[in-house]
Amino acid sequence: MIEFIAQNNKKNLILFVHGFCGGESTWRNGEEKSFPELFSEDSEISENYDVAQFSYFTKLLNLFAKAGKVSTLVKRMFGTSHGKLTKNISIEEIGNLLRTEIRFRLQAYDNIVVIAHSMGGLVTKSAITKDIEDKIPSKIKLFVSLAVPHQGAEAATLGKLISDNLQIEGLSPLNQFIHKISDYWLKTSLRPTTKYFYGVHDSVVLKTSAAPIDKEKSDIISVDEDHTSITKPESAASTTYIS
């Protein structure tokens, strides 16, 4: 789940969290160096931060889709297991996995900066709100939100018609999970400092969802990018993540 790009026993960590159907390639433009790699090579950043990325399973088509549930169940009951059966799980459960990683693998860090793209931002918010609910001080002190659908994504509504993917369901504007964490997020004063980036050419997550209207203008940054290019190293956002 956690892959370190630079680990030098610092007390601060920059943690990248990808979105729906994403992974390591989210932060890379072709064969060029990725955002995490560039961060780890920056002298000022490397003097103060370790760099890592949090990865989780996410595919467009659920491996336990309706058509295959019966055969899969039979295989699980009578077949020989050679490891865990990976499947799409809910955004909330991925958030729980992130909390586990922070609690155990990342326990040595005093401060964590999370840079999250799209659904990864909802994963991060879920983890943070659970900490607040449980009265556990969150190690996440800065949350950089890159095109995160805080109010849901309209495209997910169409996706629900063709797939029973739990992650697509969690991205729907009408989903109860979206409203629950958004409502709690707005009411608590314990949330970390948050910077909301949105792409002016983003047709997947619109500004109204990526940049909550309750926030001060200084917390909302527009970039001349679309939904995927906002995560690439040449993005204008790259110079303002940690400042």
C-alpha angles and dihedrals in degrees: 000000000000120000117183118218093179123011116176101147095262120160093232129063135196108209123192118207118190127210140233113332088357135125139148090329090064089079098041133080105212111294094343122111115279128241092256091051093048091048092051090052095050107103097214093048095042091053090061109021143050114213128221142152130225114219131188138172114275127157132164094235115052112234087221095052118159096261094055103040097098097049091044091052091052091050091050092049099045107014129091114259119225096176142325119322104239118217142158111277129189124281089245092056091048086053089054089052090052090052090052092051091049092047096050115014095034099036093115092067121093096194132025127194111201120203105191132180126209111310089011087071091058089049088053094046090050091053093047095047091049089054091050092048090051091046091242115145106242117232088209104099100164127034118194107197114202113191091324115173096230089166095035133262122270090215089066090064090062091043091059089063093062103032141034090215109151091213093055089049090052091053094055115114090230095050115123092222092059092052094043097056093037092053093048091045092056095046099049123081091198097075115118126255105284132199116196117208121188131180115233089213095046111126094171101058111024125213091253089063101034095047111043112218092226093068126093115257091245089066094055120077125185120207131190093245143099129236097286104028090059088076097050123103094247091058115122087233092069095083096052105047100100101024 
